[in-house]
Amino acid sequence: MTRSQLIEYISQHYRHLPQQDIELAVKTILEHLGTALAQGRRIEIRGFGSFSLHYHKPRIGRNPKTGEPVALAGRFVPHFKPGKSLRTQIEKSGVPIQEN
Amino acid sequence: MVDSEGKSSALTKANLAAALNGELGINKRESRELVDLFFDAIKTALFDGHCVHLSSFGNFDLRDKNQRPGRNPKTGEEIPISARRVITFHPGQKLRTRVDGYAGSRE
């Protein structure tokens, strides 16, 4: 599923709003999710899951081509933890994974 | 956002609905329903075995895991972990770059 298919799904369940409004709503939701994480703020969505930042310690990496050591600074990366209901429902799903 | 104990709190669906209402002028009831539909759409796709790719944000991918041996950490007893499907989230380049600039305290 891509962003445009997500917009289509919402439109089909919400026919009285113009598609343009739904596109703006999706854009706004994604912007707010990104901004919260960029500010180090957790996101908690009931029935879906939570997003938080994980810290990766500074380390010496390697240039995979040359093998040269490269110093990598510590950084924060976004992490998603599925909520219990989503996790348990997905866990037992028998539908084959689709190649979109 | 500050919660009842005065601590900075997590972003929730209520905050997202308030943003749709405040920034786009969509009424409060519709804003709540749109936020619910947004997450329902992602959930439904994942239930149906579809990965979800939101280019500016990230990808929700599905992986099938085989059964593997596990242990009850309390008793040390060996119990198999059954085969299952899991969701993995890979943040997109744009989100990674934005978060990379965050210089807050380590969690």
Backbone of each chain as ProteinMPNN parsed JSONL, in Angstrom:
{"seq_chain_A": "MTRSQLIEYISQHYRHLPQQDIELAVKTILEHLGTALAQGRRIEIRGFGSFSLHYHKPRIGRNPKTGEPVALAGRFVPHFKPGKSLRTQIEKSGVPIQEN", "coords_chain_A": {"N_chain_A": [[0.845, -1.192, 0.0], [0.581, 2.153, -0.912], [1.038, 5.731, -0.366], [-0.899, 6.97, -1.997], [-2.749, 4.919, -2.319], [-3.573, 4.645, 0.283], [-4.874, 7.068, 0.662], [-6.937, 6.66, -1.117], [-8.297, 4.523, 0.115], [-9.274, 5.801, 2.432], [-10.922, 7.733, 1.219], [-12.887, 6.105, 0.056], [-14.214, 5.227, 2.291], [-15.211, 7.524, 3.201], [-16.944, 9.291, 1.717], [-18.191, 11.785, 1.587], [-16.399, 13.845, 1.907], [-14.309, 16.005, -0.03], [-11.78, 14.648, -2.16], [-9.439, 16.129, -2.171], [-9.359, 17.318, 0.356], [-8.946, 15.079, 1.907], [-6.461, 14.263, 1.025], [-4.955, 16.413, 1.997], [-5.396, 16.06, 4.715], [-4.104, 13.616, 5.219], [-1.5, 14.34, 4.591], [-1.084, 16.269, 6.578], [-1.316, 14.716, 8.921], [0.901, 12.98, 8.623], [2.965, 14.861, 8.654], [2.759, 15.845, 11.27], [3.334, 13.553, 12.739], [6.001, 13.141, 12.002], [7.16, 15.535, 12.93], [6.768, 15.359, 15.696], [8.482, 13.21, 16.361], [10.908, 14.295, 15.498], [11.25, 16.143, 17.445], [11.831, 14.629, 19.55], [9.68, 13.53, 20.792], [7.471, 11.068, 22.017], [5.127, 8.877, 20.281], [1.901, 7.696, 20.699], [-0.423, 5.452, 19.715], [-3.474, 4.195, 20.27], [-4.378, 0.804, 19.919], [-2.829, 0.516, 17.737], [0.038, 1.146, 17.886], [3.281, 2.248, 19.136], [5.617, 4.925, 18.622], [8.987, 5.686, 19.108], [12.178, 7.157, 20.01], [15.271, 5.576, 19.504], [18.529, 5.353, 20.87], [21.577, 5.249, 19.195], [24.767, 4.289, 19.898], [27.941, 6.099, 19.545], [30.241, 4.828, 17.125], [32.934, 2.964, 15.562], [32.778, 2.667, 12.248], [32.973, 0.998, 9.036], [34.079, 1.765, 5.774], [32.425, 0.107, 3.352], [33.446, -0.444, 0.83], [36.196, 0.2, 0.711], [37.161, -0.677, 3.097], [38.164, 1.008, 4.935], [38.392, 2.509, 8.177], [35.722, 4.424, 9.64], [34.67, 7.093, 11.607], [31.658, 7.068, 13.357], [29.126, 9.153, 14.514], [27.177, 9.264, 17.587], [23.668, 8.69, 17.405], [20.098, 9.365, 17.054], [17.475, 7.138, 16.26], [14.307, 6.515, 14.697], [11.876, 4.335, 16.168], [9.517, 1.714, 15.908], [6.987, 0.201, 17.78], [4.759, -2.317, 17.568], [1.384, -2.299, 18.751], [-0.325, -4.368, 21.218], [-2.73, -5.536, 20.244], [-2.569, -5.229, 17.454], [-0.199, -6.641, 16.984], [-0.793, -9.294, 17.837], [-2.856, -9.939, 16.128], [-1.667, -9.838, 13.609], [0.294, -11.717, 13.862], [-0.835, -14.311, 13.61], [-1.802, -14.278, 11.093], [-2.881, -15.768, 8.11], [-2.789, -15.115, 5.485], [-0.929, -14.981, 2.492], [2.126, -13.062, 2.192], [1.944, -10.224, 0.221], [3.436, -9.168, -2.81], [3.554, -5.957, -3.452]], "CA_chain_A": [[0.0, 0.0, 0.0], [1.325, 3.407, -0.987], [0.304, 6.877, 0.147], [-2.093, 7.235, -2.806], [-3.741, 3.884, -2.015], [-4.087, 4.963, 1.61], [-5.839, 8.149, 0.445], [-8.086, 6.051, -1.783], [-9.013, 3.757, 1.137], [-10.017, 6.735, 3.278], [-11.973, 8.327, 0.38], [-13.973, 5.145, -0.134], [-14.97, 5.12, 3.537], [-15.544, 8.876, 3.63], [-17.245, 9.857, 0.402], [-18.732, 13.147, 1.596], [-15.332, 14.864, 1.902], [-13.571, 16.014, -1.296], [-10.501, 13.941, -2.154], [-8.386, 17.097, -1.874], [-9.312, 17.468, 1.812], [-8.379, 13.851, 2.466], [-5.019, 14.332, 0.739], [-4.377, 17.368, 2.943], [-5.459, 15.469, 6.058], [-3.039, 12.61, 5.304], [-0.246, 15.1, 4.62], [-0.98, 16.9, 7.893], [-1.055, 13.663, 9.925], [2.288, 12.525, 8.47], [3.834, 15.942, 9.103], [2.746, 15.908, 12.737], [4.046, 12.376, 13.259], [7.425, 13.401, 11.805], [7.589, 16.632, 13.795], [6.831, 14.868, 17.078], [9.71, 12.424, 16.519], [12.064, 15.191, 15.346], [11.392, 16.858, 18.719], [12.096, 13.645, 20.593], [8.435, 13.242, 21.496], [6.878, 9.761, 21.71], [3.795, 8.845, 19.68], [1.173, 6.52, 21.184], [-1.693, 5.299, 19.021], [-4.229, 3.047, 20.795], [-4.797, -0.215, 18.968], [-1.897, 0.469, 16.609], [1.387, 0.957, 18.407], [3.944, 3.472, 19.559], [6.888, 5.288, 18.003], [9.872, 6.411, 20.019], [13.529, 7.226, 19.464], [16.304, 4.743, 20.117], [19.839, 5.96, 20.722], [22.674, 4.389, 18.728], [26.029, 4.831, 20.432], [28.976, 6.343, 18.533], [31.053, 3.629, 16.891], [33.814, 3.019, 14.405], [32.262, 1.846, 11.16], [33.938, 0.794, 7.955], [33.645, 1.962, 4.396], [32.333, -1.272, 2.848], [34.219, -0.611, -0.407], [37.648, 0.264, 0.894], [37.544, -1.273, 4.372], [38.712, 2.074, 5.776], [37.559, 2.835, 9.337], [35.06, 5.728, 9.626], [34.055, 7.382, 12.905], [30.241, 7.406, 13.25], [28.656, 9.825, 15.732], [25.954, 8.725, 18.176], [22.493, 9.328, 16.8], [18.787, 8.827, 17.397], [16.719, 6.599, 15.135], [12.918, 6.221, 15.048], [11.574, 2.927, 16.392], [8.078, 1.439, 16.026], [6.614, -1.017, 18.499], [3.334, -2.554, 17.331], [0.566, -2.531, 19.939], [-0.616, -5.789, 21.435], [-3.809, -6.054, 19.39], [-2.046, -5.33, 16.09], [0.818, -7.693, 16.951], [-1.362, -10.644, 17.931], [-3.668, -10.218, 14.946], [-0.762, -10.056, 12.482], [1.074, -12.922, 14.181], [-1.486, -15.541, 13.16], [-2.389, -14.067, 9.772], [-2.542, -16.841, 7.188], [-2.735, -14.595, 4.115], [0.465, -14.845, 2.065], [2.605, -11.689, 2.036], [1.8, -9.816, -1.18], [4.395, -8.23, -3.387], [2.626, -4.897, -3.868]], "C_chain_A": [[0.881, 1.242, 0.0], [0.47, 4.541, -0.422], [-0.98, 7.107, -0.66], [-3.169, 6.173, -2.568], [-4.361, 4.108, -0.639], [-5.161, 6.058, 1.499], [-7.118, 7.594, -0.186], [-8.946, 5.273, -0.784], [-9.876, 4.687, 1.987], [-11.171, 7.354, 2.486], [-13.17, 7.402, 0.246], [-14.837, 5.008, 1.117], [-15.491, 6.477, 3.983], [-15.882, 9.707, 2.414], [-17.698, 11.307, 0.438], [-17.648, 14.233, 1.68], [-14.618, 14.833, 0.562], [-12.2, 15.352, -1.122], [-9.353, 14.863, -1.744], [-8.225, 17.293, -0.361], [-8.652, 16.252, 2.448], [-6.872, 13.817, 2.218], [-4.322, 15.264, 1.724], [-4.343, 16.793, 4.357], [-4.331, 14.459, 6.243], [-1.676, 13.301, 5.4], [-0.019, 15.687, 6.017], [-0.662, 15.872, 8.981], [0.415, 13.23, 9.845], [3.279, 13.587, 8.937], [3.924, 15.991, 10.62], [3.467, 14.718, 13.366], [5.554, 12.619, 13.156], [7.954, 14.471, 12.753], [7.727, 16.163, 15.244], [8.147, 14.117, 17.285], [10.947, 13.302, 16.405], [12.307, 15.99, 16.622], [11.654, 15.901, 19.877], [10.855, 13.25, 21.377], [7.899, 11.875, 21.063], [5.532, 9.911, 21.022], [3.122, 7.576, 20.192], [-0.197, 6.466, 20.544], [-2.376, 4.024, 19.527], [-4.61, 2.074, 19.685], [-3.852, -0.338, 17.775], [-0.474, 0.219, 17.102], [1.999, 2.273, 18.827], [5.249, 3.654, 18.803], [7.719, 6.009, 19.056], [11.242, 6.478, 19.362], [14.43, 6.258, 20.225], [17.655, 5.415, 19.876], [20.844, 4.914, 20.237], [23.983, 5.032, 19.152], [27.023, 5.138, 19.309], [29.811, 5.074, 18.339], [31.973, 3.86, 15.693], [33.231, 2.083, 13.348], [33.339, 1.649, 10.115], [33.305, 1.136, 6.629], [33.619, 0.579, 3.747], [33.166, -1.491, 1.588], [35.713, -0.719, -0.128], [38.112, -0.407, 2.188], [38.11, -0.255, 5.35], [37.82, 2.337, 6.986], [36.99, 4.256, 9.237], [34.426, 5.943, 10.993], [32.597, 7.772, 12.692], [29.775, 7.98, 14.578], [27.444, 9.078, 16.301], [24.756, 9.41, 17.559], [21.212, 8.671, 17.283], [18.118, 8.292, 16.14], [15.292, 6.275, 15.594], [12.71, 4.713, 15.193], [10.076, 2.76, 16.542], [7.871, 0.152, 16.795], [5.124, -1.245, 18.291], [2.609, -2.785, 18.658], [0.157, -3.983, 20.03], [-1.671, -6.304, 20.457], [-3.327, -6.205, 17.952], [-1.08, -6.509, 15.987], [0.186, -9.08, 16.938], [-2.215, -10.954, 16.706], [-2.8, -10.521, 13.73], [-0.055, -11.41, 12.618], [0.5, -14.173, 13.525], [-2.082, -15.415, 11.767], [-1.929, -15.145, 8.796], [-2.419, -16.376, 5.748], [-1.283, -14.492, 3.682], [0.858, -13.37, 1.943], [2.603, -11.341, 0.555], [2.989, -8.973, -1.598], [3.557, -7.148, -4.025], [2.522, -4.75, -5.369]], "O_chain_A": [[1.804, 1.368, 0.804], [-0.684, 4.331, -0.047], [-2.028, 7.402, -0.086], [-4.36, 6.478, -2.607], [-5.532, 3.798, -0.421], [-6.207, 5.99, 2.145], [-8.227, 7.999, 0.162], [-10.173, 5.35, -0.825], [-11.05, 4.41, 2.234], [-12.277, 7.489, 3.011], [-14.319, 7.84, 0.312], [-16.03, 4.715, 1.031], [-16.141, 6.581, 5.024], [-15.212, 10.693, 2.108], [-17.604, 12.001, -0.574], [-17.952, 15.417, 1.537], [-14.339, 13.749, 0.048], [-11.555, 15.481, -0.081], [-8.418, 14.443, -1.063], [-7.109, 17.418, 0.143], [-7.892, 16.378, 3.409], [-6.101, 13.399, 3.082], [-3.241, 14.955, 2.226], [-3.388, 17.008, 5.102], [-3.676, 14.437, 7.285], [-0.815, 12.9, 6.184], [1.081, 15.616, 6.566], [0.163, 16.126, 9.858], [1.092, 13.125, 10.868], [4.304, 13.267, 9.539], [5.003, 16.155, 11.19], [4.128, 14.855, 14.395], [6.298, 12.341, 14.097], [9.044, 14.342, 13.31], [8.681, 16.522, 15.933], [8.849, 14.355, 18.267], [11.926, 13.092, 17.121], [13.419, 16.459, 16.865], [11.695, 16.31, 21.038], [10.948, 12.709, 22.479], [7.878, 11.565, 19.872], [4.87, 10.94, 21.155], [3.708, 6.495, 20.126], [-1.041, 7.326, 20.795], [-1.918, 2.915, 19.252], [-5.108, 2.482, 18.636], [-4.045, -1.19, 16.908], [0.138, -0.797, 16.772], [1.319, 3.298, 18.87], [5.898, 2.689, 18.398], [7.205, 6.843, 19.802], [11.446, 5.923, 18.283], [14.347, 6.147, 21.448], [17.894, 5.978, 18.807], [20.944, 3.827, 20.806], [24.267, 6.179, 18.806], [26.966, 4.522, 18.245], [30.054, 4.336, 19.294], [31.811, 4.81, 14.928], [33.197, 0.866, 13.53], [34.479, 2.082, 10.289], [32.137, 0.835, 6.387], [34.663, -0.057, 3.604], [33.556, -2.624, 1.306], [36.402, -1.596, -0.65], [39.301, -0.674, 2.363], [38.493, -0.608, 6.466], [36.598, 2.385, 6.838], [37.682, 5.179, 8.806], [33.716, 5.068, 11.489], [32.312, 8.7, 11.935], [29.992, 7.386, 15.634], [26.767, 8.346, 15.579], [24.822, 10.593, 17.224], [21.227, 7.575, 17.844], [18.184, 8.915, 15.08], [15.081, 5.823, 16.719], [13.285, 3.918, 14.449], [9.424, 3.557, 17.216], [8.499, -0.866, 16.503], [4.306, -0.464, 18.776], [3.16, -3.393, 19.576], [0.269, -4.739, 19.065], [-1.521, -7.393, 19.903], [-3.638, -7.2, 17.298], [-1.13, -7.281, 15.03], [0.567, -9.938, 16.142], [-2.293, -12.108, 16.286], [-3.155, -11.367, 12.909], [0.159, -12.131, 11.644], [1.231, -14.987, 12.961], [-2.779, -16.315, 11.3], [-0.732, -15.405, 8.668], [-1.997, -17.141, 4.881], [-0.466, -13.963, 4.435], [0.019, -12.527, 1.628], [3.179, -12.056, -0.265], [3.487, -8.159, -0.82], [2.909, -7.392, -5.043], [1.778, -3.898, -5.856]]}, "seq_chain_B": "MVDSEGKSSALTKANLAAALNGELGINKRESRELVDLFFDAIKTALFDGHCVHLSSFGNFDLRDKNQRPGRNPKTGEEIPISARRVITFHPGQKLRTRVDGYAGSRE", "coords_chain_B": {"N_chain_B": [[2.323, 19.535, 24.541], [1.035, 18.899, 27.729], [0.682, 16.725, 30.406], [-1.522, 15.6, 33.133], [0.22, 15.356, 35.209], [2.069, 17.201, 34.673], [4.117, 16.54, 33.014], [5.849, 16.348, 29.852], [3.946, 14.952, 27.312], [3.078, 12.035, 25.316], [2.431, 12.138, 21.768], [-0.863, 11.789, 20.624], [-3.832, 10.237, 19.139], [-5.798, 12.095, 19.639], [-4.409, 14.535, 19.621], [-3.643, 14.615, 16.941], [-6.127, 14.763, 15.675], [-6.939, 17.239, 16.638], [-5.13, 18.841, 15.307], [-5.946, 18.556, 12.622], [-8.417, 19.751, 12.798], [-7.725, 22.358, 13.692], [-5.828, 23.29, 11.774], [-6.803, 22.7, 9.232], [-9.446, 23.202, 9.35], [-11.365, 21.231, 9.387], [-14.251, 19.713, 10.749], [-14.629, 18.755, 14.265], [-15.612, 16.151, 14.789], [-15.371, 14.866, 12.301], [-12.62, 15.123, 11.982], [-11.628, 13.445, 13.996], [-12.611, 11.006, 13.009], [-11.255, 10.803, 10.577], [-8.605, 10.537, 11.418], [-8.786, 8.086, 12.742], [-9.451, 6.486, 10.511], [-7.141, 6.724, 8.998], [-5.215, 5.214, 10.466], [-6.606, 2.804, 10.53], [-6.582, 2.129, 7.83], [-3.903, 1.5, 7.368], [-3.604, -0.657, 9.141], [-5.477, -2.494, 8.077], [-4.374, -3.019, 5.562], [-2.003, -4.296, 6.354], [-3.03, -6.566, 7.711], [-4.085, -7.853, 5.513], [-1.859, -8.771, 4.315], [-0.297, -6.96, 2.955], [2.525, -4.862, 2.558], [3.232, -1.559, 3.794], [4.01, 1.436, 2.314], [5.089, 4.539, 2.969], [6.314, 7.2, 1.612], [7.505, 9.641, 2.622], [7.693, 9.097, 5.249], [8.024, 6.3, 6.238], [8.508, 2.679, 5.917], [6.263, 0.038, 6.556], [6.931, -3.163, 6.974], [6.327, -6.678, 6.377], [7.24, -9.756, 7.891], [7.735, -13.224, 7.715], [8.347, -15.495, 10.251], [10.125, -18.413, 11.079], [9.419, -21.279, 13.23], [11.24, -21.329, 16.311], [13.69, -22.353, 18.772], [13.079, -21.513, 22.166], [13.238, -20.059, 25.496], [11.827, -20.142, 28.754], [12.389, -17.339, 30.517], [12.302, -17.146, 33.276], [12.152, -19.747, 34.444], [13.923, -21.212, 32.953], [13.139, -23.229, 31.425], [12.806, -25.043, 28.372], [10.966, -23.918, 25.622], [9.31, -24.056, 22.525], [9.257, -21.249, 20.273], [6.579, -20.282, 18.472], [5.969, -20.389, 14.866], [5.525, -17.282, 13.229], [4.118, -14.136, 12.094], [5.655, -10.985, 11.742], [5.757, -7.379, 12.179], [7.891, -5.015, 10.757], [9.336, -1.819, 11.078], [10.733, 0.528, 8.94], [12.25, 3.501, 9.01], [11.956, 6.215, 6.693], [14.257, 8.015, 4.504], [13.901, 10.807, 4.769], [12.615, 11.114, 7.258], [14.528, 9.926, 8.918], [16.656, 11.714, 8.601], [15.529, 14.036, 9.693], [15.161, 13.279, 12.362], [17.704, 12.695, 13.102], [18.835, 15.134, 13.641], [18.009, 15.632, 16.168], [18.945, 16.49, 19.373], [18.546, 15.675, 21.929], [18.411, 14.324, 25.324], [19.808, 11.083, 26.064], [17.809, 8.134, 25.906]], "CA_chain_B": [[1.268, 18.901, 25.354], [1.447, 18.625, 29.099], [-0.361, 15.9, 31.018], [-1.989, 16.037, 34.453], [1.342, 15.395, 36.151], [2.945, 18.278, 34.267], [5.214, 16.045, 32.171], [5.6, 16.378, 28.423], [3.319, 13.661, 27.058], [3.18, 11.497, 23.968], [1.455, 12.549, 20.761], [-1.921, 10.786, 20.518], [-4.823, 10.485, 18.098], [-6.515, 13.337, 19.979], [-3.579, 15.653, 19.141], [-3.702, 14.632, 15.475], [-7.458, 15.261, 15.317], [-6.939, 18.674, 16.937], [-4.357, 19.487, 14.242], [-6.79, 18.608, 11.418], [-9.443, 20.742, 13.09], [-7.137, 23.689, 13.801], [-5.072, 23.723, 10.6], [-7.546, 22.526, 7.981], [-10.835, 23.605, 9.562], [-12.281, 20.085, 9.318], [-14.906, 19.734, 12.063], [-13.977, 17.886, 15.238], [-16.028, 14.752, 14.639], [-14.736, 14.347, 11.083], [-11.179, 15.037, 12.228], [-11.393, 12.194, 14.747], [-12.878, 9.86, 12.135], [-10.182, 10.716, 9.577], [-7.414, 9.998, 12.081], [-9.05, 6.645, 12.91], [-9.391, 5.835, 9.202], [-5.731, 6.698, 8.594], [-4.553, 4.054, 11.072], [-7.342, 1.608, 10.08], [-6.138, 1.799, 6.477], [-2.594, 0.831, 7.484], [-3.841, -1.96, 9.783], [-6.17, -3.384, 7.149], [-3.403, -3.448, 4.55], [-1.075, -5.259, 6.981], [-3.793, -7.807, 7.926], [-4.267, -8.495, 4.211], [-0.565, -9.228, 3.822], [0.376, -5.928, 2.164], [3.414, -3.923, 3.229], [2.766, -0.182, 3.611], [5.146, 2.309, 2.0], [4.76, 5.972, 3.0], [7.656, 7.622, 1.224], [8.114, 10.683, 3.448], [7.699, 8.666, 6.647], [8.743, 5.033, 6.367], [7.842, 1.471, 5.423], [5.879, -1.037, 7.469], [7.114, -4.405, 6.229], [5.913, -7.914, 7.058], [8.191, -10.857, 7.752], [7.329, -14.493, 8.298], [9.443, -16.106, 11.009], [9.956, -19.842, 11.355], [9.48, -21.669, 14.64], [12.622, -21.426, 16.795], [13.695, -22.731, 20.183], [13.141, -20.414, 23.124], [13.319, -20.459, 26.896], [11.155, -19.315, 29.746], [13.528, -16.706, 31.196], [12.202, -17.334, 34.726], [12.399, -21.117, 34.883], [14.952, -21.835, 32.142], [12.511, -24.328, 30.697], [12.804, -24.846, 26.924], [9.686, -23.978, 24.927], [9.482, -23.513, 21.172], [8.534, -20.036, 19.881], [5.88, -20.737, 17.271], [6.113, -19.6, 13.643], [4.643, -16.13, 13.306], [4.41, -13.0, 11.214], [5.931, -9.764, 12.509], [5.852, -6.112, 11.447], [9.094, -4.221, 11.029], [9.224, -0.45, 10.554], [11.989, 1.124, 8.485], [12.027, 4.921, 8.752], [12.452, 6.706, 5.414], [15.423, 8.911, 4.566], [13.5, 12.14, 5.232], [12.366, 11.039, 8.7], [15.821, 9.659, 9.584], [17.431, 12.956, 8.611], [14.918, 14.972, 10.647], [15.379, 12.793, 13.727], [19.146, 12.74, 13.305], [19.166, 16.446, 14.172], [17.546, 15.751, 17.545], [20.125, 16.414, 20.234], [18.057, 15.533, 23.302], [19.116, 13.398, 26.213], [19.661, 9.67, 25.719], [16.749, 7.47, 26.669]], "C_chain_B": [[1.788, 18.542, 26.735], [0.339, 17.818, 29.76], [-0.646, 16.351, 32.447], [-0.847, 16.112, 35.469], [2.371, 16.446, 35.753], [4.11, 17.823, 33.403], [4.846, 16.197, 30.696], [5.092, 15.001, 28.013], [3.436, 13.264, 25.593], [2.127, 12.107, 23.058], [0.424, 11.432, 20.607], [-2.859, 11.13, 19.358], [-5.585, 11.778, 18.358], [-5.741, 14.558, 19.487], [-3.649, 15.77, 17.616], [-5.042, 15.186, 15.007], [-7.53, 16.77, 15.55], [-6.191, 19.443, 15.854], [-5.194, 19.609, 12.969], [-7.859, 19.685, 11.592], [-8.854, 22.162, 13.039], [-6.493, 24.186, 12.514], [-5.875, 23.657, 9.316], [-9.004, 22.937, 8.128], [-11.842, 22.476, 9.369], [-12.937, 19.967, 10.699], [-14.387, 18.615, 12.971], [-14.323, 16.421, 15.058], [-15.339, 14.128, 13.412], [-13.226, 14.198, 11.264], [-10.834, 13.749, 12.96], [-11.554, 10.984, 13.844], [-11.77, 9.691, 11.093], [-8.907, 10.136, 10.188], [-7.583, 8.487, 12.298], [-8.897, 5.906, 11.59], [-7.95, 5.713, 8.703], [-5.049, 5.445, 9.165], [-5.265, 2.749, 10.709], [-6.851, 1.163, 8.711], [-4.822, 1.027, 6.537], [-2.779, -0.566, 8.077], [-4.453, -2.955, 8.813], [-5.212, -3.909, 6.089], [-2.477, -4.51, 5.133], [-1.774, -6.604, 7.238], [-3.909, -8.579, 6.623], [-2.944, -8.906, 3.575], [0.159, -8.218, 2.945], [1.319, -5.106, 3.04], [2.905, -2.516, 2.929], [3.968, 0.728, 3.436], [4.688, 3.759, 1.968], [6.073, 6.719, 2.839], [8.287, 8.648, 2.161], [8.344, 10.197, 4.875], [8.498, 7.374, 6.83], [7.929, 3.877, 5.834], [7.491, 0.551, 6.58], [5.961, -2.333, 6.656], [6.674, -5.59, 7.066], [6.979, -8.973, 6.842], [7.62, -12.099, 8.401], [8.527, -15.126, 8.977], [9.126, -17.577, 11.223], [9.904, -20.087, 12.86], [10.941, -21.757, 15.062], [12.59, -21.786, 18.274], [13.802, -21.5, 21.073], [13.2, -20.961, 24.541], [12.421, -19.569, 27.726], [12.261, -18.67, 30.585], [13.479, -16.904, 32.714], [12.65, -18.723, 35.149], [13.529, -21.781, 34.112], [14.418, -22.982, 31.304], [12.494, -24.033, 29.195], [11.401, -24.954, 26.366], [9.867, -23.388, 23.534], [8.692, -22.227, 20.996], [7.913, -20.345, 18.526], [6.181, -19.848, 16.073], [5.128, -18.452, 13.696], [5.031, -15.088, 12.272], [4.635, -11.76, 12.072], [5.986, -8.549, 11.576], [7.194, -5.488, 11.772], [8.897, -2.851, 10.382], [10.599, 0.045, 10.169], [11.734, 2.587, 8.179], [12.632, 5.327, 7.411], [13.588, 7.7, 5.614], [15.061, 10.26, 5.173], [13.297, 12.14, 6.745], [13.67, 10.816, 9.457], [16.643, 10.938, 9.704], [16.861, 13.938, 9.633], [15.239, 14.572, 12.083], [16.856, 12.861, 14.104], [19.569, 14.065, 13.954], [18.749, 16.624, 15.622], [18.717, 15.525, 18.49], [19.736, 16.263, 21.698], [18.845, 14.517, 24.105], [18.877, 11.966, 25.769], [18.573, 9.051, 26.56], [17.241, 6.163, 27.227]], "O_chain_B": [[2.859, 17.952, 26.876], [-0.83, 18.196, 29.678], [-0.095, 17.345, 32.919], [-0.933, 16.835, 36.462], [3.412, 16.581, 36.396], [4.997, 18.617, 33.089], [3.668, 16.177, 30.338], [5.723, 13.99, 28.323], [3.842, 14.06, 24.747], [1.068, 12.539, 23.513], [0.789, 10.264, 20.473], [-2.71, 12.155, 18.693], [-5.973, 12.476, 17.421], [-6.34, 15.512, 18.991], [-3.706, 16.872, 17.069], [-5.101, 15.977, 14.065], [-8.116, 17.496, 14.747], [-6.567, 20.566, 15.516], [-5.162, 20.645, 12.305], [-8.167, 20.431, 10.663], [-9.428, 23.054, 12.414], [-6.594, 25.369, 12.19], [-5.663, 24.46, 8.407], [-9.726, 23.014, 7.134], [-13.036, 22.729, 9.207], [-12.256, 20.107, 11.715], [-13.783, 17.652, 12.5], [-13.459, 15.55, 15.157], [-14.803, 13.022, 13.477], [-12.627, 13.251, 10.754], [-9.884, 13.051, 12.606], [-10.753, 10.051, 13.89], [-11.39, 8.567, 10.765], [-8.212, 9.342, 9.553], [-6.656, 7.71, 12.072], [-8.292, 4.834, 11.538], [-7.585, 4.724, 8.067], [-4.386, 4.708, 8.436], [-4.622, 1.706, 10.59], [-6.717, -0.034, 8.453], [-4.648, 0.026, 5.843], [-2.198, -1.537, 7.592], [-4.021, -4.105, 8.726], [-5.231, -5.094, 5.754], [-2.196, -5.514, 4.479], [-1.185, -7.66, 7.01], [-3.842, -9.808, 6.615], [-2.915, -9.342, 2.423], [1.122, -8.569, 2.263], [0.948, -4.7, 4.142], [2.225, -2.302, 1.926], [4.842, 0.789, 4.3], [3.98, 4.168, 1.048], [6.846, 6.858, 3.787], [9.475, 8.548, 2.47], [9.103, 10.809, 5.626], [9.529, 7.367, 7.503], [6.807, 4.055, 5.359], [8.307, 0.311, 7.47], [5.15, -2.562, 5.759], [6.647, -5.528, 8.295], [7.553, -9.082, 5.758], [7.084, -12.039, 9.508], [9.589, -15.28, 8.374], [7.985, -17.938, 11.514], [10.287, -19.232, 13.658], [11.79, -22.198, 14.287], [11.59, -21.555, 18.953], [14.533, -20.56, 20.762], [13.21, -22.174, 24.753], [12.268, -18.382, 27.438], [12.991, -19.369, 31.287], [14.518, -16.836, 33.371], [13.428, -18.873, 36.091], [14.052, -22.805, 34.553], [15.162, -23.626, 30.564], [12.203, -22.909, 28.786], [10.713, -25.949, 26.593], [10.5, -22.345, 23.376], [7.578, -22.111, 21.508], [8.616, -20.632, 17.557], [6.596, -18.699, 16.23], [4.003, -18.628, 14.163], [6.101, -15.14, 11.665], [3.89, -11.513, 13.021], [6.223, -8.667, 10.374], [7.592, -5.437, 12.936], [8.36, -2.742, 9.28], [11.531, -0.009, 10.972], [11.07, 2.899, 7.191], [13.698, 4.839, 7.036], [13.848, 8.164, 6.724], [15.808, 10.801, 5.988], [13.751, 13.052, 7.436], [13.905, 11.428, 10.499], [17.241, 11.219, 10.742], [17.612, 14.594, 10.355], [15.549, 15.421, 12.917], [17.209, 13.059, 15.267], [20.534, 14.113, 14.717], [19.081, 17.63, 16.248], [19.397, 14.501, 18.421], [20.478, 16.661, 22.596], [19.815, 13.932, 23.625], [17.849, 11.669, 25.161], [18.411, 9.366, 27.739], [16.491, 5.457, 27.901]]}, "name": "protein", "num_of_chains": 2, "seq": "MTRSQLIEYISQHYRHLPQQDIELAVKTILEHLGTALAQGRRIEIRGFGSFSLHYHKPRIGRNPKTGEPVALAGRFVPHFKPGKSLRTQIEKSGVPIQENMVDSEGKSSALTKANLAAALNGELGINKRESRELVDLFFDAIKTALFDGHCVHLSSFGNFDLRDKNQRPGRNPKTGEEIPISARRVITFHPGQKLRTRVDGYAGSRE"}
